[in-house]
Amino acid sequence: MAIETTEATTALITNDIVVFGLIAATLGAVFWTASRPEAPFRRFYAVIPALLLCYFIPGLYNTFGLIDGANSKLYNPIASRVLLPAALVLLTLSIDLRAVFRLGPKLLVMYAAASISVMLGAVLAFLLFQAVSPETVAGNTWAGMTALAGSWIGGGANMLAMKEIFAVDATTFGQFAVVDVGVGYVWMSVLIFLASKAGAIDARSGADTRAIEELKERLTAFREAHARIPTLTDLMLIVGLSFGIVGLAHAIAGPASAWFGANVSWARSVSLHEPFVWVVAISTFAGLGLSFTRARMLEGAGASTIGQLLLYFLIASIGMQMDILALFDRPGLFLLGIVWISVHILLLWLLARVLRVPFFYFAIGSQSNIGGPASAPVVASVFHPSLAPVGALLGTLGYATGTGLAYLLGMILQRLAG
């Protein structure tokens, strides 16, 4: 039976099965042209990464009314609740956890600094606009900023928590949701673009990339040593394990989140009352657990490749929610968001230069905050598929810290607003 949107829409295509076909065909076209040896294609993709097109083309479909990304069910629940956790299982299946730990404490320092810089960015942006454009931050704009901070430090669950705690009205919340998508996902696209130039960036900064390169080499060697032509049994095992764990994660997540929300006083402060937090955590740790078993041999049959395929559908489904024109409904908030995230980027970049960390640490530290567990693995996988679990782990950590830090920021902004 066709899955259709339930709200009124003026989009040309409203049937999600047709939208899915369009997205699949778009991804196929991008990858086919990216693989062509002809000079025009090679020159084009040398400048514009294929991954960036997989994100932006669906955004254009949404912006110009071909599809309605906001009402589509492809992102939620299909991509974010099914494909993402399945991809996390497959991408963590072959991870060398000890090698990840050897990436060192500087990665956690960059993650913590990213959270702090988001908070400082909010305060500085609020004070700047309060001085030069007070109408932009008038009324309960501070509360909307608090909700956005919940998303930019943690994720969607934290953003909704701030909406309830600070009673953000629906209009303001919706406007900041647009800023979240417009500014946050544009920054994600910039990181994806810069990831292709990470080698040159690290060479100029003198960053020590030996730990990352060692991790890549170890996983590449493992993959090559166990590579084989996958059989139908291999593919069935890959699909069965990944989606079986996703089903189990959802089965556990509902009752677990409900019990914690009702019986544990601090559960809401770390978003343990949100089922999605449990789904991401269970999928990630189940994959890590399997990496210590013979299931790791499935990497030779292409487990991580299938995981990457699922991630590309996630990327496209994220992109199809962007509405570029909607950002101009209240352009002052868009400028506020740009100033805010610019402070975050500048402070984190300065710290990265001082610590001389690889660009990957900067990118994943930022995206695990701004994007959360849904998109941090995407950015990490651009550097190398084996690094996706690092993004997943840090993104999940944001769920634990996002509500508390955003609440603290809300108290500060409320006092500044008077």
N, C-alpha and C positions, 0 to 999 in steps of 0.2 A: 504494500500500500504506500502511496506517495506521502512523503513527509512535507507538509506545507507550513508556511508561516501562519501564525494565529492572529497577528495584529494587522490592521489595515496598512497597506503599502502601495506606493505608486510605481514600484520597481517593475521593469519589463518582465523579469523572471522571478517568480515567487515559489516555484516548486524546488525544494532543496535537492532532490535527486538530479534535476537539470543543472542546478548550481554546482553540485558535486562533479557532474560530467564536464562542465565548463572549466572548473578549477583543474581537474585532472588533465584535460586537453591543453590547458595553458602551461602547466608544469611540463608536460610532454614536449610541447613546442619549444619551451625555453631550453630544456636539456638537449633536444635534438639540434637546435641552432648552435648551442654552445659547443657541441661536439664536432661541428662541421670544420673541415680544414681550410675552407676558402678564406682568403685574406680579409674581406669585409667583416666576416663573423669573428675572426681572430682579433682584429683590431678593436671591434666593438666590445667584446668580452674581456679584453685586456684592460679596458677602462671601467666598464660596468660589470660587476660580478653577476653571474647567473642567479645567485641566491637573492640579490637585491631585486631583480625583476620578479622573482617568485613572490616577493612581498608587495611590491608596488603595483604590479599589473592588476591583481585583485582589488587593490585600493582604488584604482581608477574605475574599475567596474562599479564599485559601490558609490563613488563620488558622483558619477554621471548617470546613476539611476538604472543601470543594467540589472543589478542585483540589490538586495537589501541586507547588508551584512549585520545590521543591528537586530533584525528579527529572524535571521537564519539560525537554524539549530546546528549548523555544521561546526561552529566553534564550540559552543556549549549546548549540548553535552558531548557531541561526537569527538571533536578534535582534542579539546582540553581534558575531558573526563575519560576518554577511551584511548585515543591514539597517543597522547602524551605519556600516560603511565606505561603503556605497552612499549613505547620507544625507550623509556627509562630502563625498563627491565632488560631489553635487548642491548642497550648501550653500556649497561653496568655489568652485563654477563661476563665480559672478557676483561674487565678492569683489573689492573694490578694495584690493589689497595695500598700495599706497602710503598710502591713507587709514587702514588699520589701523595702519601704522607711526606715523602722526601721533597715535595715541592716547597716545604718549609713554612715557618710562621709568618713570613711577610705577606702571604696570600690572605691570611686572616686579618692582618693589620690593615691591608687595603680594603677588605670588606667592612671592617669596623669604621674606618675612615670615611668610606662612602656613605654609611648611615649618618655619621656626624655631619658630613658636608651637606647632605640633603636638609638636615635641620637648620644648619647655619644659613644655607641658601634661602630657605623659607623666611627666616627672620630678616635677613638683609634685603630681600626682595620686597617684603611687606613694608619695611621702614622706608625704602627708596620710593615706592609708589605712594606711601602715605605723605611723603614730602612733595613729590612732583605731580602726582595725579591721585589725590585723595578719593575721588569718585570711584576709581577702579577697585579700591579695597574698602569701600564703604559698606555699612550694614553688616551682614553675617558672612562676608567674603572670607574672613579669618577662619570660620568654621568649614567652609568649602576647602580652604587650603589645608586644614587639618585632615580632612578626608583624603585629599590627594596625597598628603604625606604618608598616610596609612598605606596607600598603594605603592608609593615610591620608596618606602623603607621595607615594606612587607609584600603585600599582594592585595588582590581584590577582596579577600575576606577581611583584611585589616581596614580597608577603605570603607566597607559596609559597617564594620564595628564603630568606626569614628562617626559615620553618618548617624547611627543610633545614639551614641554617647553624647554628641554635641547637637543633636536635633537639627541637622542640616536639611533645609527645605529641598523639595524635589527639583525645583528649577536650578538652584545653585549647584546641587549635586550633579545634575545632568551636564551643566556647563563645565564643571571641573572634570567630569568623566571624558568630555571631548578634549580638554587640555591634556588629560592623561594619555589618551590615545594619540593625539596629534603630536605633542611634544615628546612624550616618552617613546613612542614607536619610531618617530623620525630619528631620535638619538640612537635607537637600536639599529636602524638602517645605516647610520653613519659608522657605528661600531662594526657592522658586518662588512661595510666597504673597507674600513681601515684594517680589518683583520687580514685582508689579502696583502697588505703592505707591512705586516708586523715584522717581518725579517729586516726590512730597511729601517723601520722605526727603532728596533732594538739595537741595530748596528750603530745608529747615530747616538743613542743614549748610553751605549756601553753596558747594557743590561746583561746579567748572567743568565743565559737561557739553557744551561746545561741540564738542569733537572727536568725541564719540559722536553727537551730533545731526547733525553734518555728514556723518558716515559713513552714518547712516540715510537722510538726505535724498538723498545722492548715489546710493545704491543704489535708493531708491524712485523717483527720477527716471529712472534707467536702466531700471528695470522697466516703468514707465509708458510710456516712449518706445518700448520694443520689445515691449510687450504685444500679444498676438494670440490669436485662438482657436486652440488647438493642433490640429494635424492628426494623423492616425494616424502619419504619418512622424515628426512632432515627438516624439510619445510613444514611438515605437519607438527613436528616437535617444537620448532621455533614459534609457530603460530599458537600451538596449544599451551606452551609454557607462558608466553607473553600475555595473551588474552585471558588465559586461565587465572593468572596472578591478578590481572586487572579486575576480573570478576570477584575473586576472593577479597581483594582490597576494598572494593565497594561494599561487599557483604559485611566486612568487619567495620568499615568506616562509619556507616550509619549508626549502629548500636553503640559503638565506642564513643563517637562524638556526642551522642545524646546523653550517655551516662556521665561522661566527663563534664558536660555542660550543666547537668543537673546536680552533680554530687561533689565536684571539685571546685572550690572557691576561686582558684587562680586560673582555671582552664580558659576562661574567656580572654584573660590578659595575654595569653600566648596562642589564641585561636584554636585550641584543642576541641572547641565545640563545633568547628567547621569540618564536615566530612572530607572536603577536598584536601585538607592538610594531611589527613590520615591516608588518603589514597596515594598522594605523592610520596609520603614517607614509607608506606608499606611497599610500594612498587620499587622504590629506590633500594631499600634495604633487602628486599627479596632478591633483586638482581645481584646485589653485592654478595649475599649469602650463596647464591648459585655459582658465583665466580670462584668459590672454594671447592666446587664439586666438579664431576665429569661433565656437567652441563656446559662448562666453559668451552668444551670442544666444539660446540655448535657455532662458535665464532668462525671456525674453518669453513662452515657451510654458508656463511654470509649473514649471521645474526645481526651484526652491527649495521650492515648494508640495508637490511630491512628496517632496522631502527631509524636509519637516516631517511629512508623513504617516508616513514610515518612523520618524521619531523618536518619534512618539506610540505606535507599537507597541513601541518600545524602552522607553519610559517604563512602559507597562503590564506588560511582561515583567519589568522591574526590580521593580515593585510586587508582582507575584505571588510573589516569593521571600520576602516578609516574613511572619514568624510572630510576631505580637505576644505570644502566650502563652508562647512558648519563652524569652522574655527573663526570665521569672520562675523558671526552673530554677536559676539562680544569680544572684539579684538584686544581690548585691554587685558583680559585674562590670559590671552594667548601670549602677549608680551610679558606679562607677569611670570608665566611658566617658563618662557625662554630665559629671562633673567635668573630665575630660581635655579634652573638646571645648569645654566652657565657657571654660576658660583660653585655648584657641586663639581662640575667638570674641571674647573680651574684649580680648585683646592686639591682634588684627587690627583690631577696631573702633576701639580707641584710636589706632592708627597711622593709620587711615583718617580719623579726625577731625583729627589733627594735620596730615596732608597735604592734607586737604579734597578727597579724591578722590571721584568719583561712586560711588554704591552699586554699580554694575556692577563696578567694580574690586574692591571688597570681596567681592562674591558670587562672582565668577569666580576670584579669587585663592584663596578658601577651597575652592570646589568642585573646582577643578582639582587640589587636593591630596587632599581628603577623598574625592571621588568618582572622580577620574581621567578618562581620555579617554572612558570609556563614558557618563558622565553630565554632565561639564562642558559639552559642546555642548548638552545638553538645557537646562540652566539658562541658558546664554548665549542660546539661541534664544527664551527667554521674553521677554527684553528686546527682541530683534529677530532675525529669522531670519539677517540678514547677520552677526550677531555670533557665530554658532555656530562658525565656524572659529577664532576667538580662543580659545574654550574647548578646541577640539580640539588646537591648537598647544601651549597651556600644559599640558593634560592629558598629552600625549605627552612633554613635557619632564619630567614627574614620573616617568616610567619610567626616565629617565636618571639622576635624582638620588635616587630612592626607596630603592634598595638600599644605596647608600653611607651616606646619612643614617640610615636605620633601623639599619644595622649599628653605626654610631657610638653611637646611642641604646641599642642592645642592650648594648654594652660598659659604658655608664654605669649602666644598670639592673641589670646583673649585679653590678657592684661595690656598688651600693646595697643589693642583696638579701643581700650577704655570702656 
